[in-house]
């Protein structure tokens, strides 16, 4: 049997237990996994508080315990959906299967002839990301919803203070 490499794209704002569980499941299918850090150029906003570098740290530190070779690859957004898959492929190690539950992502990979798999868990992930950022803004308990190393990365980045500050500016339309 040959080696299988997967590609899992998400914004990971922040990387949380839903993503972690998803990697656990994907690890049953693949030998290696590329984690595509979507909207890599975005940071310091309510929807995208963390930089690509901070998200790389969250992912790398959270996944060391897996018996899985992982690569975190930042993927910046493009104005042109029609060439997005080529853009992804130009930045990533080659992969055999893409994992996502984002309807646009699935559509673009399918049209490009890439084997793409989805799971009902991905929808939960989206909800969890929003819920997490809302809890961070409201100083409510969020730490138990993320792998332990993510708590350290958020602290190192002063992430809560940053998110609260940018959320104030975002909601004031600045
Ligand atoms: O499933 P989520 O967490 O939303 O992640 C998908 C990522 O893929 C996002 O960062 C999104 O911006 C990105 N994406 C970008 C394009 C584009 O740049 N044209 C198209 C489809 C998905």
Boltz pocket constraint, residues with backbone or C-beta under 6 A from the ligand:
constraints:
  - pocket:
      binder: B
      contacts: [[A, 9], [A, 10], [A, 11], [A, 12], [A, 37], [A, 38], [A, 39], [A, 40], [A, 75], [A, 76], [A, 77], [A, 78], [A, 79], [A, 80], [A, 81], [A, 84], [A, 100], [A, 101], [A, 102], [A, 104], [A, 105], [A, 108]]
      max_distance: 6.0
